[in-house]
């Protein structure tokens, strides 16, 4: 079961990266029209955005709230799944940091 979740987490991370690449390649005007932007004022805001994107990805992938919440007990006690979640956030944060020229 843990292997299944690891594969799913890896697939979600890949989808997240693909989505962010599309977002980065879109023009700033179209990103603003969609309400999407990777640009933040601070690294803290960038990290909050990374967490938000990771959560969005999960709720987009599993739109049934009942199913989503029923799985929480299982993955919240699985170290591999928690690490995989952290990896997805880290990937988002790295992309956001790059988009913001690492806040320099």
C-alpha positions as CSV (number, residue, x, y, z in Angstrom):
1,X,0.0,0.0,0.0
2,X,2.9,2.4,0.8
3,X,4.4,1.8,-2.6
4,X,1.1,2.8,-4.2
5,X,1.0,6.0,-2.3
6,X,4.6,6.7,-3.2
7,X,3.9,6.2,-6.8
8,X,0.8,8.4,-6.6
9,X,2.8,11.1,-4.8
10,X,5.5,11.0,-7.4
11,X,2.9,11.3,-10.2
12,X,1.3,14.2,-8.4
13,X,4.7,15.9,-8.0
14,X,5.3,15.5,-11.8
15,X,1.9,17.0,-12.6
16,X,2.6,19.9,-10.2
17,X,6.0,20.6,-11.9
18,X,4.3,20.4,-15.4
19,X,1.6,22.8,-14.3
20,X,4.2,25.3,-12.8
21,X,6.3,25.1,-16.0
22,X,3.2,26.1,-18.0
23,X,2.5,28.9,-15.5
24,X,6.1,30.1,-15.7
25,X,6.0,30.1,-19.5
26,X,2.7,32.0,-19.7
27,X,2.7,35.7,-20.1
28,X,2.3,37.7,-16.9
29,X,-0.9,39.3,-18.2
30,X,-2.6,35.9,-18.7
31,X,-1.4,34.7,-15.3
32,X,-3.0,37.8,-13.7
33,X,-6.2,37.3,-15.6
34,X,-6.4,33.7,-14.2
35,X,-5.5,35.0,-10.7
36,X,-2.4,32.8,-10.8
37,X,1.1,34.1,-10.1
38,X,4.3,32.7,-8.8
39,X,5.6,36.1,-7.8
40,X,5.7,36.9,-4.1
41,X,7.3,39.6,-2.1
42,X,9.1,37.4,0.4
43,X,10.4,33.9,0.8
44,X,7.7,33.4,3.6
45,X,5.0,34.3,1.1
46,X,6.6,32.0,-1.4
47,X,6.6,29.1,1.0
48,X,2.9,29.7,1.9
49,X,2.1,29.7,-1.8
50,X,4.0,26.4,-2.2
51,X,1.9,24.8,0.6
52,X,-1.2,26.2,-1.0
53,X,-0.3,24.8,-4.4
54,X,0.4,21.4,-2.9
55,X,-3.0,21.4,-1.1
56,X,-4.7,22.5,-4.3
57,X,-3.1,19.7,-6.2
58,X,-4.4,17.1,-3.7
59,X,-8.0,18.5,-3.7
60,X,-8.0,18.8,-7.5
61,X,-6.8,15.2,-7.8
62,X,-9.4,14.0,-5.2
63,X,-12.4,16.3,-5.4
64,X,-14.5,14.0,-3.2
65,X,-14.0,15.6,0.2
66,X,-15.4,12.6,2.0
67,X,-12.8,10.3,0.4
68,X,-10.1,12.9,0.8
69,X,-10.7,13.1,4.6
70,X,-11.2,9.4,5.0
71,X,-7.7,8.8,3.7
72,X,-6.1,11.4,6.1
73,X,-5.8,8.9,9.0
74,X,-3.9,6.5,6.9
75,X,-1.3,8.9,5.4
76,X,-0.9,11.1,8.4
77,X,0.6,8.1,10.2
78,X,2.8,7.0,7.3
79,X,6.3,8.6,7.4
80,X,6.9,7.9,3.7
81,X,3.7,9.7,2.8
82,X,4.6,12.7,5.0
83,X,8.0,12.9,3.4
84,X,6.5,12.7,-0.1
85,X,4.2,15.6,0.9
86,X,7.2,17.6,2.0
87,X,8.9,16.8,-1.3
88,X,6.0,18.2,-3.3
89,X,6.0,21.4,-1.2
90,X,9.8,21.6,-1.7
91,X,9.5,21.3,-5.5
92,X,6.8,24.0,-5.6
93,X,9.0,26.2,-3.3
94,X,12.0,25.7,-5.5
95,X,10.0,26.7,-8.6
96,X,8.6,29.8,-6.9
97,X,12.0,30.8,-5.6
98,X,13.4,30.6,-9.1
99,X,10.5,32.6,-10.5
100,X,11.3,35.3,-7.9
101,X,15.0,35.2,-8.7
102,X,15.5,33.9,-5.2
103,X,14.3,37.2,-3.7
104,X,17.5,39.0,-4.6
